[in-house]
Amino acid sequence: MKSQMNVIDVYDIATSTWYLQATNGTYPQPRVNPCAVAASAPDGSSTNIYVYGGQNLIPYNQQIQYDDMWILTVPSFAWVKVDTTGQSVPPARVGASCSIWDGQMVVVGGYSGATNLSCDTGFYVFDATNLKWQNNFNALSGGNTQNQQTSQQKDLMGLSGSYGYAVPGAVQSVIGGNAKGGATITAPVRAPTGGPLATGRPITYTVTDSNGAVVTQTGTATSSSGNGKGKGGPNIAAIVAGVVAGCFAVLAAYLGFCAWVYRRQLALYKNHVAATQRAAVGAPNEKSSFLPSSTEGSSARNGKGSLTDQSSGIGAASSRLTGVNSTGHDSDAPPLPTGVWPPVGGNSTANSSNEDLMVGQEPSFVGVLLNPRRSLRVINRD
């Protein structure tokens, strides 16, 4: 629920949209017609809005003018009350005009008085860095035509009037950092409701001392483009981390796929070895569909029996193994070794796949990694 000044209305110029943003810390009493200026930290990590004066119209006919000074530091959206005890504070007023130049807030005019408002024609100067009212305006030498911080002069987005400004100690105690900036709180303390406050970040700049030493390294100033829009540089670390994470994800997926193929190929290899062993130790009088009978094999090995017997035995085995008639083979071909399962069929891919299983070596994970396509052909054929 919006109450007094604990919730701020934020207008996004880019999208012409209003947002509500809750603030943190003790906030000012409700008021109308205060005056306000904004000053940027040298490195841009915070922008501090100074709010002075104003009037409370409640209750009716008992309006009160204020002479207090508050700072709303952005993007943390934390309120800081300025302690002006013992200073020569201007009379309380409403409707004054405020401007900032060389880091000093100039207050002109306004109305004061509890019941009969009168116009104040004087002007007053407040040092935004030291948080003190002063009698004179101290013009600073240097600066560009927009009176930007030295570190922001190459960017049209740099806030004007901030030349010579430093972050006050009272603000540093809330958002961290130092006089040059380096804020540690660079997002709203209270969760943003939406818009750029929820996803954006302040444009930051690298600040160097007069001797060339780097004071803060919160970012780099961006040159203005032709349309006057400035923007922060890309987050190189995030890009590198994303690429590395993506490479590891692809590698993990490939290793998982190879592990699955390896397990399948190893299981097929063991099944074929077991089948070959069962065929090799079968009953003496039982003919295997994979191997020639013992009689046929012994006749071929001992040179006994007729050419017809040898041809018949080998042809029978070959017919069963390859589906080719024995008459199509050379009768002098050497017999098949016992325990070997020859290629089946006439398809070269199938033969190659079966040969892969029968080379006499157990499949290895490294082999699958180097040639997963060959391993896939084996398991898909089976």
C-alpha contacts under 8 A as a table, 3 or more apart, distances in Angstrom:
res1	aa1	res2	aa2	distance
2	K	5	M	7.89
2	K	6	N	7.02
2	K	7	V	5.58
3	S	6	N	6.16
3	S	7	V	6.78
4	Q	7	V	7.30
4	Q	28	P	7.85
4	Q	29	Q	6.58
4	Q	30	P	4.88
5	M	8	I	6.48
5	M	27	Y	6.15
5	M	28	P	6.25
5	M	29	Q	6.96
5	M	30	P	6.13
6	N	22	A	5.96
6	N	23	T	5.27
6	N	24	N	7.36
6	N	27	Y	5.95
7	V	20	L	6.50
7	V	21	Q	5.50
7	V	22	A	4.31
7	V	23	T	5.77
8	I	20	L	5.76
8	I	21	Q	5.17
8	I	22	A	6.25
8	I	23	T	7.10
9	D	18	W	6.82
9	D	19	Y	5.88
9	D	20	L	4.84
9	D	21	Q	6.41
10	V	18	W	5.65
10	V	19	Y	4.98
10	V	20	L	5.95
10	V	21	Q	6.84
11	Y	16	S	6.83
11	Y	17	T	5.76
11	Y	18	W	4.48
11	Y	19	Y	6.22
12	D	15	T	5.74
12	D	16	S	5.50
12	D	17	T	5.22
12	D	18	W	6.22
12	D	19	Y	7.64
12	D	195	G	7.43
12	D	196	P	7.70
13	I	16	S	5.01
13	I	17	T	7.12
19	Y	193	T	6.99
19	Y	194	G	6.93
19	Y	195	G	7.16
20	L	192	P	7.89
20	L	193	T	6.60
21	Q	77	F	7.95
21	Q	190	R	7.78
21	Q	192	P	5.88
21	Q	193	T	6.58
22	A	77	F	7.50
22	A	190	R	5.95
22	A	191	A	7.72
22	A	192	P	7.40
23	T	27	Y	7.96
23	T	77	F	5.07
23	T	78	A	5.56
23	T	79	W	7.06
23	T	188	P	7.86
23	T	189	V	7.41
23	T	190	R	6.48
24	N	27	Y	7.75
24	N	77	F	6.34
24	N	78	A	4.57
24	N	79	W	6.25
24	N	189	V	6.56
24	N	190	R	6.80
25	G	78	A	5.88
25	G	79	W	5.52
25	G	80	V	7.40
26	T	79	W	6.29
26	T	80	V	7.44
26	T	81	K	7.92
27	Y	79	W	5.83
27	Y	80	V	7.84
28	P	70	W	7.36
29	Q	56	N	7.89
30	P	56	N	6.20
31	R	34	P	7.22
31	R	54	G	5.56
31	R	55	Q	4.88
31	R	56	N	4.50
31	R	57	L	7.33
32	V	54	G	5.37
32	V	55	Q	5.25
32	V	56	N	6.36
32	V	57	L	7.79
32	V	94	V	7.71
33	N	53	G	7.90
33	N	54	G	5.01
33	N	55	Q	6.65
33	N	94	V	5.80
33	N	95	G	5.06
33	N	96	A	7.83
34	P	51	V	6.59
34	P	52	Y	5.68
34	P	53	G	4.95
34	P	54	G	3.80
34	P	55	Q	7.20
34	P	94	V	5.93
34	P	95	G	6.06
34	P	96	A	6.98
35	C	51	V	5.84
35	C	52	Y	5.48
35	C	53	G	6.73
35	C	54	G	7.24
35	C	95	G	6.93
35	C	96	A	6.01
35	C	97	S	5.96
35	C	98	C	5.70
36	A	49	I	6.63
36	A	50	Y	5.31
36	A	51	V	4.45
36	A	52	Y	6.25
36	A	98	C	6.20
36	A	99	S	7.83
37	V	49	I	5.65
37	V	50	Y	5.34
37	V	51	V	6.96
37	V	98	C	6.57
37	V	99	S	6.10
37	V	100	I	6.31
37	V	105	M	7.29
38	A	47	T	6.60
38	A	48	N	5.50
38	A	49	I	4.26
38	A	50	Y	6.12
38	A	100	I	7.60
39	A	47	T	5.70
39	A	48	N	5.35
39	A	49	I	6.55
39	A	100	I	7.81
39	A	103	G	7.07
39	A	159	L	6.95
39	A	160	S	7.84
39	A	161	G	6.94
39	A	162	S	5.16
39	A	165	Y	7.19
40	S	43	D	7.92
40	S	44	G	5.80
40	S	45	S	8.00
40	S	46	S	6.22
40	S	47	T	4.43
40	S	48	N	6.32
40	S	149	Q	7.78
40	S	159	L	6.16
40	S	162	S	5.87
40	S	165	Y	7.49
41	A	44	G	4.93
41	A	45	S	6.32
41	A	46	S	5.57
41	A	47	T	6.12
41	A	48	N	7.77
41	A	162	S	7.85
41	A	165	Y	7.03
41	A	166	A	6.12
41	A	167	V	5.86
41	A	179	A	7.72
41	A	180	K	6.25
41	A	181	G	5.35
42	P	45	S	7.94
42	P	149	Q	5.80
42	P	150	T	7.56
42	P	151	S	6.46
42	P	152	Q	7.60
42	P	165	Y	7.32
42	P	166	A	6.82
42	P	180	K	5.28
42	P	181	G	6.08
42	P	205	Y	7.59
42	P	207	V	6.75
43	D	46	S	7.95
43	D	151	S	6.94
43	D	152	Q	7.92
43	D	180	K	6.35
43	D	181	G	5.44
43	D	182	G	7.00
43	D	204	T	5.42
43	D	205	Y	4.61
43	D	206	T	6.00
43	D	207	V	5.86
43	D	216	T	7.20
43	D	218	T	6.85
43	D	219	G	7.61
44	G	47	T	6.87
44	G	181	G	6.97
44	G	202	P	6.86
44	G	203	I	6.11
44	G	204	T	4.60
44	G	205	Y	6.06
45	S	181	G	5.90
45	S	182	G	6.16
45	S	183	A	5.70
45	S	186	T	6.68
45	S	202	P	6.02
45	S	203	I	7.08
45	S	204	T	5.58
45	S	218	T	7.40
46	S	73	T	6.64
46	S	74	V	5.64
46	S	75	P	6.39
46	S	181	G	7.01
46	S	183	A	6.71
46	S	186	T	7.23
46	S	202	P	7.40
47	T	73	T	5.89
47	T	74	V	5.19
47	T	75	P	7.21
48	N	71	I	6.24
48	N	72	L	5.84
48	N	73	T	4.38
48	N	74	V	6.10
49	I	71	I	5.39
49	I	72	L	5.04
49	I	73	T	6.12
49	I	74	V	7.65
50	Y	69	M	6.91
50	Y	70	W	5.76
50	Y	71	I	4.61
50	Y	72	L	6.61
51	V	69	M	5.78
51	V	70	W	5.12
51	V	71	I	6.17
51	V	72	L	7.73
52	Y	66	Y	7.90
52	Y	67	D	6.76
52	Y	68	D	6.01
52	Y	69	M	4.69
52	Y	70	W	6.52
53	G	65	Q	6.80
53	G	66	Y	4.64
53	G	67	D	4.79
53	G	68	D	5.80
53	G	69	M	6.87
53	G	92	A	6.33
53	G	93	R	5.68
53	G	94	V	5.96
53	G	96	A	7.99
54	G	65	Q	5.77
54	G	66	Y	5.54
54	G	67	D	7.71
54	G	92	A	7.97
54	G	93	R	6.14
54	G	94	V	4.36
54	G	95	G	6.72
55	Q	63	Q	6.63
55	Q	64	I	5.42
55	Q	65	Q	4.28
55	Q	66	Y	6.04
55	Q	93	R	7.30
55	Q	94	V	5.62
56	N	63	Q	5.41
56	N	64	I	5.19
56	N	65	Q	6.50
57	L	60	Y	6.14
57	L	61	N	7.36
57	L	62	Q	6.84
57	L	63	Q	4.45
57	L	64	I	6.77
58	I	61	N	7.74
58	I	62	Q	6.72
58	I	63	Q	6.16
59	P	62	Q	5.56
59	P	63	Q	6.78
60	Y	63	Q	6.79
61	N	115	T	7.46
62	Q	114	A	7.21
62	Q	115	T	7.43
63	Q	114	A	6.32
63	Q	115	T	7.49
64	I	114	A	6.15
65	Q	92	A	5.32
65	Q	93	R	5.36
65	Q	94	V	6.21
65	Q	112	S	6.78
65	Q	113	G	7.42
65	Q	114	A	7.22
66	Y	92	A	4.77
66	Y	93	R	6.11
66	Y	94	V	7.53
67	D	89	V	7.31
67	D	90	P	6.94
67	D	91	P	6.32
67	D	92	A	4.08
67	D	93	R	6.48
68	D	82	V	7.60
68	D	84	T	7.94
68	D	92	A	7.88
69	M	81	K	6.51
69	M	82	V	5.55
70	W	79	W	7.04
70	W	80	V	5.88
70	W	81	K	4.66
70	W	82	V	5.66
71	I	79	W	5.78
71	I	80	V	5.03
71	I	81	K	6.29
71	I	82	V	7.18
72	L	77	F	6.11
72	L	78	A	5.71
72	L	79	W	4.66
72	L	80	V	6.36
73	T	76	S	6.18
73	T	77	F	5.43
73	T	78	A	5.53
73	T	79	W	6.54
73	T	80	V	7.67
73	T	171	V	7.46
74	V	77	F	4.89
74	V	78	A	7.20
74	V	186	T	7.92
74	V	188	P	7.66
75	P	185	I	7.94
75	P	186	T	5.74
75	P	187	A	5.21
75	P	188	P	5.53
75	P	197	L	7.67
75	P	202	P	7.37
76	S	175	I	7.31
76	S	185	I	6.10
76	S	186	T	5.88
76	S	187	A	4.98
76	S	188	P	3.97
76	S	189	V	5.37
77	F	188	P	5.56
77	F	189	V	6.73
77	F	190	R	7.96
78	A	174	V	7.68
78	A	189	V	7.36
80	V	170	A	7.25
80	V	171	V	6.77
80	V	174	V	7.97
82	V	131	L	6.93
82	V	170	A	7.78
83	D	131	L	7.91
84	T	87	Q	5.58
84	T	89	V	7.38
84	T	131	L	7.62
84	T	132	K	6.86
87	Q	132	K	7.12
87	Q	133	W	6.60
88	S	133	W	6.45
88	S	134	Q	7.77
89	V	133	W	6.51
90	P	124	Y	7.20
91	P	112	S	7.36
92	A	112	S	6.17
93	R	96	A	6.88
93	R	110	G	5.74
93	R	111	Y	5.24
93	R	112	S	4.57
93	R	113	G	7.72
94	V	110	G	5.41
94	V	111	Y	5.23
94	V	112	S	6.43
95	G	109	G	7.69
95	G	110	G	4.74
95	G	111	Y	6.22
96	A	107	V	6.59
96	A	108	V	5.81
96	A	109	G	5.02
96	A	110	G	3.78
96	A	111	Y	7.10
97	S	107	V	5.77
97	S	108	V	5.18
97	S	109	G	6.42
97	S	110	G	7.05
98	C	105	M	6.70
98	C	106	V	5.52
98	C	107	V	4.63
98	C	108	V	6.34
99	S	105	M	5.71
99	S	106	V	5.29
99	S	107	V	6.86
100	I	103	G	6.17
100	I	104	Q	5.32
100	I	105	M	4.39
100	I	106	V	6.01
100	I	161	G	5.31
100	I	162	S	7.47
101	W	104	Q	5.42
101	W	105	M	6.77
101	W	106	V	7.94
101	W	147	N	6.89
101	W	160	S	7.78
101	W	161	G	4.13
101	W	162	S	6.49
101	W	163	Y	7.21
102	D	139	A	6.66
102	D	140	L	6.24
102	D	147	N	6.76
102	D	161	G	5.66
102	D	162	S	5.89
102	D	163	Y	4.86
102	D	164	G	5.55
102	D	165	Y	6.84
103	G	127	D	6.86
103	G	128	A	5.89
103	G	129	T	6.89
103	G	161	G	6.18
103	G	162	S	4.99
103	G	163	Y	5.87
103	G	164	G	5.59
103	G	165	Y	4.48
103	G	166	A	7.92
104	Q	125	V	6.63
104	Q	126	F	5.70
104	Q	127	D	4.79
104	Q	128	A	5.43
104	Q	129	T	7.82
104	Q	137	F	7.42
104	Q	165	Y	7.95
105	M	125	V	5.65
105	M	126	F	4.94
105	M	127	D	6.37
105	M	128	A	6.39
106	V	123	F	6.90
106	V	124	Y	5.70
106	V	125	V	4.67
106	V	126	F	6.45
107	V	123	F	5.37
107	V	124	Y	5.00
107	V	125	V	6.30
107	V	126	F	7.96
108	V	121	T	7.18
108	V	122	G	6.24
108	V	123	F	4.36
108	V	124	Y	6.58
109	G	119	C	6.79
109	G	120	D	4.99
109	G	121	T	4.99
109	G	122	G	5.96
109	G	123	F	6.42
110	G	119	C	5.87
110	G	120	D	5.55
110	G	121	T	7.60
111	Y	117	L	5.77
111	Y	118	S	5.33
111	Y	119	C	4.60
111	Y	120	D	5.90
112	S	117	L	5.19
112	S	118	S	5.49
112	S	119	C	6.62
112	S	120	D	7.11
113	G	116	N	5.52
113	G	117	L	4.61
113	G	118	S	6.29
114	A	117	L	6.82
124	Y	133	W	7.65
124	Y	134	Q	7.59
124	Y	135	N	7.23
125	V	133	W	5.97
125	V	134	Q	5.64
125	V	135	N	6.62
125	V	136	N	6.59
125	V	137	F	6.24
126	F	131	L	6.91
126	F	132	K	5.72
126	F	133	W	4.37
126	F	134	Q	5.94
127	D	130	N	5.60
127	D	131	L	5.38
127	D	132	K	5.26
127	D	133	W	6.18
127	D	134	Q	6.94
128	A	131	L	5.14
128	A	132	K	7.28
128	A	165	Y	7.17
128	A	168	P	7.63
129	T	165	Y	5.87
129	T	166	A	5.40
129	T	167	V	6.18
129	T	168	P	5.19
130	N	168	P	6.30
131	L	168	P	7.26
134	Q	137	F	7.65
140	L	164	G	7.52
143	G	146	Q	7.75
143	G	147	N	5.31
143	G	148	Q	6.63
143	G	149	Q	7.45
143	G	150	T	6.87
143	G	163	Y	6.34
144	N	147	N	5.11
144	N	148	Q	6.54
144	N	153	Q	7.20
145	T	148	Q	7.97
146	Q	160	S	5.10
146	Q	161	G	6.77
147	N	160	S	5.14
147	N	161	G	4.83
147	N	162	S	6.25
147	N	163	Y	5.18
148	Q	152	Q	6.20
148	Q	153	Q	5.78
148	Q	158	G	6.23
148	Q	159	L	5.93
148	Q	160	S	4.67
148	Q	161	G	5.90
148	Q	162	S	5.32
148	Q	163	Y	4.91
149	Q	152	Q	5.25
149	Q	153	Q	6.38
149	Q	158	G	7.46
149	Q	159	L	7.70
149	Q	160	S	7.72
149	Q	162	S	5.59
149	Q	163	Y	4.41
149	Q	164	G	6.73
149	Q	165	Y	7.57
150	T	153	Q	5.55
150	T	163	Y	6.89
151	S	154	K	7.62
151	S	205	Y	6.36
151	S	206	T	6.64
151	S	207	V	5.68
151	S	208	T	7.64
151	S	221	A	7.09
152	Q	155	D	5.53
152	Q	156	L	7.96
152	Q	158	G	5.22
152	Q	159	L	7.98
152	Q	205	Y	6.85
152	Q	221	A	6.37
153	Q	156	L	7.19
153	Q	158	G	6.73
154	K	221	A	7.12
154	K	222	T	7.14
154	K	223	S	5.55
154	K	224	S	6.92
155	D	158	G	5.54
155	D	221	A	6.76
155	D	222	T	5.94
155	D	223	S	5.13
155	D	224	S	5.00
155	D	230	G	6.52
156	L	223	S	7.88
156	L	224	S	5.73
156	L	228	G	6.18
156	L	229	K	7.36
156	L	230	G	6.96
157	M	224	S	7.56
157	M	228	G	7.51
157	M	229	K	6.90
157	M	230	G	5.83
159	L	162	S	6.46
160	S	163	Y	7.48
162	S	165	Y	5.28
166	A	179	A	4.98
166	A	180	K	5.95
166	A	181	G	7.80
167	V	171	V	6.63
167	V	172	Q	6.76
167	V	178	N	6.86
167	V	179	A	4.47
167	V	180	K	6.47
167	V	181	G	6.51
168	P	171	V	5.44
168	P	172	Q	6.37
168	P	179	A	6.46
169	G	172	Q	4.89
169	G	173	S	6.24
169	G	178	N	7.67
169	G	179	A	7.30
170	A	173	S	5.39
170	A	174	V	7.01
171	V	174	V	5.31
171	V	175	I	6.34
171	V	176	G	7.73
172	Q	175	I	5.36
172	Q	176	G	4.72
172	Q	177	G	5.78
172	Q	178	N	6.04
172	Q	179	A	7.48
172	Q	183	A	7.52
173	S	176	G	5.70
175	I	183	A	5.60
175	I	184	T	5.99
175	I	185	I	5.18
175	I	186	T	7.95
176	G	182	G	7.24
176	G	183	A	4.93
176	G	184	T	5.17
176	G	185	I	6.82
177	G	180	K	7.76
177	G	181	G	5.52
177	G	182	G	4.37
177	G	183	A	4.35
177	G	184	T	6.14
178	N	181	G	5.23
178	N	182	G	6.19
178	N	183	A	7.36
180	K	207	V	7.47
180	K	215	V	7.53
180	K	216	T	7.18
181	G	216	T	7.39
182	G	216	T	6.36
182	G	217	Q	7.81
182	G	218	T	6.30
183	A	186	T	6.44
185	I	188	P	7.80
185	I	189	V	7.76
186	T	201	R	7.01
186	T	202	P	7.14
187	A	197	L	7.40
187	A	201	R	7.08
188	P	191	A	6.24
188	P	192	P	6.50
188	P	197	L	7.36
191	A	198	A	7.71
192	P	197	L	6.13
192	P	198	A	5.37
193	T	198	A	6.99
194	G	197	L	6.46
194	G	198	A	5.23
194	G	199	T	7.99
195	G	198	A	5.73
195	G	199	T	7.07
196	P	199	T	5.20
196	P	200	G	4.88
196	P	201	R	8.00
197	L	200	G	5.55
197	L	201	R	7.42
203	I	219	G	7.68
203	I	221	A	7.91
203	I	231	K	6.72
203	I	232	G	5.61
204	T	218	T	6.00
204	T	219	G	4.76
204	T	220	T	6.15
204	T	221	A	6.54
204	T	232	G	7.28
205	Y	217	Q	7.40
205	Y	218	T	6.32
205	Y	219	G	4.60
205	Y	220	T	4.22
205	Y	221	A	4.42
205	Y	222	T	7.86
206	T	214	V	7.38
206	T	215	V	7.85
206	T	216	T	6.01
206	T	217	Q	5.12
206	T	218	T	6.20
206	T	219	G	5.33
206	T	220	T	4.89
206	T	221	A	6.45
207	V	214	V	6.04
207	V	215	V	5.62
207	V	216	T	5.43
207	V	217	Q	6.89
208	T	211	N	7.83
208	T	212	G	5.56
208	T	213	A	5.39
208	T	214	V	4.28
208	T	215	V	5.29
208	T	216	T	7.24
209	D	212	G	5.24
209	D	213	A	5.21
209	D	214	V	6.21
209	D	215	V	6.14
210	S	213	A	7.37
214	V	217	Q	7.10
217	Q	220	T	7.65
219	G	232	G	7.99
220	T	232	G	7.61
220	T	233	G	7.49
221	A	232	G	7.66
222	T	230	G	6.23
222	T	231	K	6.36
222	T	232	G	6.39
222	T	233	G	7.25
223	S	230	G	6.76
224	S	227	N	7.79
224	S	228	G	5.45
224	S	229	K	5.89
224	S	230	G	5.13
225	S	228	G	5.21
225	S	229	K	5.75
225	S	230	G	6.63
226	G	229	K	7.57
235	N	238	A	5.47
235	N	239	I	6.43
236	I	239	I	5.08
236	I	240	V	6.18
237	A	240	V	5.21
237	A	241	A	6.07
238	A	241	A	5.06
238	A	242	G	6.07
239	I	242	G	5.13
239	I	243	V	6.29
240	V	243	V	5.18
240	V	244	V	6.19
241	A	244	V	5.19
241	A	245	A	6.05
242	G	245	A	5.11
242	G	246	G	6.09
243	V	246	G	5.07
243	V	247	C	6.25
244	V	247	C	5.13
244	V	248	F	6.29
245	A	248	F	5.17
245	A	249	A	6.17
246	G	249	A	5.02
246	G	250	V	6.28
247	C	250	V	5.20
247	C	251	L	6.16
248	F	251	L	5.00
248	F	252	A	6.01
249	A	252	A	5.14
249	A	253	A	6.21
250	V	253	A	5.13
250	V	254	Y	6.22
251	L	254	Y	5.10
251	L	255	L	6.16
252	A	255	L	5.17
252	A	256	G	6.12
253	A	256	G	5.13
253	A	257	F	6.20
254	Y	257	F	5.08
254	Y	258	C	6.18
255	L	258	C	5.07
255	L	259	A	6.06
255	L	369	L	7.76
256	G	259	A	5.08
256	G	260	W	6.33
257	F	260	W	5.19
257	F	261	V	6.34
258	C	261	V	5.05
258	C	262	Y	5.99
258	C	365	F	7.55
258	C	368	V	6.19
258	C	369	L	6.10
258	C	372	P	6.75
259	A	262	Y	5.05
259	A	263	R	6.23
259	A	365	F	7.16
260	W	263	R	5.30
260	W	264	R	6.36
261	V	264	R	5.16
261	V	265	Q	6.13
261	V	368	V	7.34
261	V	372	P	7.56
261	V	375	S	6.91
261	V	376	L	6.77
261	V	379	I	7.90
262	Y	265	Q	5.14
262	Y	266	L	5.97
262	Y	363	P	7.40
262	Y	364	S	7.27
262	Y	365	F	5.91
262	Y	368	V	6.22
262	Y	375	S	7.67
263	R	266	L	5.14
263	R	267	A	6.15
264	R	267	A	5.24
264	R	268	L	6.35
264	R	379	I	6.74
265	Q	268	L	5.12
265	Q	269	Y	6.15
265	Q	363	P	6.98
265	Q	375	S	6.80
265	Q	378	V	7.18
265	Q	379	I	5.96
266	L	269	Y	5.04
266	L	270	K	6.27
266	L	362	E	7.18
266	L	363	P	5.97
267	A	270	K	5.24
267	A	271	N	6.23
268	L	271	N	5.06
268	L	272	H	6.24
268	L	357	L	7.90
268	L	379	I	7.36
268	L	382	D	7.84
269	Y	272	H	5.27
269	Y	273	V	6.22
269	Y	357	L	5.72
269	Y	362	E	7.05
269	Y	363	P	7.55
270	K	273	V	5.09
270	K	274	A	6.12
271	N	274	A	5.17
271	N	275	A	6.22
272	H	275	A	5.04
272	H	276	T	6.17
272	H	357	L	7.61
273	V	276	T	5.17
273	V	277	Q	6.22
274	A	277	Q	5.16
274	A	278	R	6.20
275	A	278	R	5.16
275	A	279	A	6.28
276	T	279	A	5.13
276	T	280	A	6.20
276	T	339	G	6.24
276	T	340	V	7.26
276	T	341	W	6.98
277	Q	280	A	5.03
277	Q	281	V	6.39
277	Q	339	G	7.08
278	R	281	V	5.50
278	R	282	G	6.21
279	A	282	G	5.31
279	A	288	S	6.19
279	A	290	F	7.06
279	A	291	L	7.20
279	A	339	G	7.37
280	A	291	L	7.72
280	A	338	T	7.07
280	A	339	G	5.33
282	G	286	E	6.77
282	G	288	S	7.51
283	A	286	E	5.09
284	P	287	K	7.87
284	P	293	S	7.82
284	P	294	S	6.58
285	N	293	S	7.63
285	N	294	S	7.77
286	E	293	S	7.33
287	K	291	L	7.48
287	K	292	P	6.91
287	K	293	S	5.22
288	S	291	L	5.25
288	S	292	P	6.74
288	S	293	S	6.90
289	S	292	P	7.93
289	S	317	A	7.72
289	S	320	R	6.27
289	S	321	L	6.99
290	F	317	A	7.63
290	F	320	R	7.37
290	F	321	L	6.06
290	F	341	W	6.28
291	L	317	A	6.48
291	L	321	L	7.89
291	L	338	T	6.87
291	L	339	G	7.08
291	L	340	V	7.53
291	L	341	W	7.30
292	P	296	E	6.37
292	P	297	G	6.14
292	P	313	G	6.97
292	P	314	I	6.90
292	P	316	A	7.69
292	P	317	A	4.95
292	P	336	L	7.78
292	P	338	T	7.87
293	S	296	E	5.23
293	S	297	G	6.01
293	S	313	G	7.66
293	S	317	A	7.87
294	S	297	G	4.95
294	S	298	S	5.90
295	T	298	S	5.17
295	T	299	S	6.08
296	E	299	S	5.23
296	E	300	A	6.31
296	E	309	D	7.55
296	E	310	Q	6.74
296	E	313	G	5.04
296	E	314	I	7.18
297	G	300	A	5.20
297	G	301	R	6.21
297	G	313	G	7.62
297	G	335	P	7.09
297	G	338	T	7.94
298	S	301	R	4.98
298	S	302	N	5.92
299	S	302	N	5.38
299	S	303	G	5.79
299	S	304	K	4.91
299	S	305	G	5.92
299	S	310	Q	6.80
300	A	303	G	5.35
300	A	304	K	6.73
300	A	305	G	7.91
300	A	310	Q	5.97
300	A	334	P	7.99
300	A	335	P	6.32
301	R	304	K	7.86
301	R	335	P	7.45
305	G	308	T	7.95
305	G	309	D	5.94
305	G	310	Q	6.80
306	S	309	D	5.07
306	S	310	Q	6.34
307	L	310	Q	5.12
307	L	311	S	5.86
307	L	331	S	7.48
308	T	311	S	4.99
308	T	312	S	5.67
309	D	312	S	4.92
309	D	313	G	5.88
310	Q	313	G	5.13
310	Q	314	I	6.01
310	Q	331	S	7.66
311	S	314	I	5.31
311	S	315	G	5.53
311	S	326	S	7.03
311	S	331	S	5.64
312	S	315	G	4.99
312	S	316	A	5.76
312	S	326	S	7.21
313	G	316	A	5.17
313	G	317	A	6.24
314	I	317	A	5.09
314	I	318	S	5.86
314	I	326	S	7.33
314	I	335	P	6.81
315	G	318	S	4.91
315	G	319	S	5.76
315	G	325	N	6.67
315	G	326	S	3.92
315	G	327	T	7.35
315	G	329	H	7.69
316	A	319	S	5.04
316	A	320	R	6.22
316	A	326	S	6.76
317	A	320	R	5.17
317	A	321	L	6.08
318	S	321	L	4.96
318	S	322	T	5.59
318	S	323	G	6.93
318	S	324	V	6.65
318	S	325	N	7.60
318	S	326	S	6.80
319	S	322	T	5.44
319	S	323	G	4.45
319	S	324	V	4.95
319	S	325	N	5.57
319	S	326	S	6.46
320	R	323	G	5.66
321	L	342	P	7.39
321	L	343	P	7.93
321	L	344	V	6.17
322	T	343	P	7.53
322	T	344	V	5.28
322	T	345	G	5.53
322	T	346	G	7.88
323	G	345	G	7.20
324	V	328	G	7.11
325	N	328	G	5.77
325	N	329	H	7.79
326	S	329	H	5.61
327	T	330	D	7.78
329	H	333	A	7.52
330	D	333	A	5.45
336	L	340	V	7.46
337	P	340	V	6.00
341	W	358	M	7.61
343	P	350	A	7.95
343	P	351	N	5.15
343	P	354	N	6.31
343	P	355	E	6.82
344	V	350	A	7.75
344	V	351	N	6.52
345	G	350	A	7.64
345	G	351	N	7.30
346	G	350	A	7.98
346	G	351	N	7.43
347	N	350	A	5.33
347	N	351	N	6.19
348	S	351	N	5.02
348	S	352	S	6.03
349	T	352	S	5.12
349	T	353	S	6.13
350	A	353	S	5.05
350	A	354	N	6.24
350	A	381	R	6.60
351	N	354	N	5.23
351	N	355	E	6.02
352	S	355	E	4.98
352	S	356	D	6.17
353	S	356	D	5.12
353	S	357	L	6.86
353	S	377	R	6.52
353	S	378	V	4.78
353	S	381	R	6.94
354	N	357	L	5.24
354	N	358	M	6.39
354	N	378	V	7.14
355	E	358	M	4.94
355	E	359	V	6.05
356	D	359	V	5.80
356	D	378	V	7.22
357	L	360	G	7.42
357	L	361	Q	7.92
357	L	378	V	7.77
358	M	361	Q	7.54
363	P	367	G	7.05
363	P	368	V	7.87
364	S	367	G	5.22
364	S	368	V	6.58
365	F	368	V	5.10
365	F	369	L	6.28
366	V	369	L	4.98
366	V	370	L	6.24
367	G	370	L	5.19
367	G	371	N	6.03
367	G	372	P	7.66
368	V	371	N	5.17
368	V	372	P	4.73
368	V	374	R	7.94
368	V	375	S	6.22
369	L	372	P	5.79
371	N	374	R	5.68
371	N	375	S	6.82
372	P	375	S	5.11
372	P	376	L	6.11
373	R	376	L	5.07
373	R	377	R	6.34
374	R	377	R	5.16
374	R	378	V	6.58
375	S	378	V	5.16
375	S	379	I	6.53
376	L	379	I	5.34
376	L	380	N	5.93
377	R	380	N	5.24
377	R	381	R	6.01
378	V	381	R	5.36
378	V	382	D	6.40
379	I	382	D	5.18
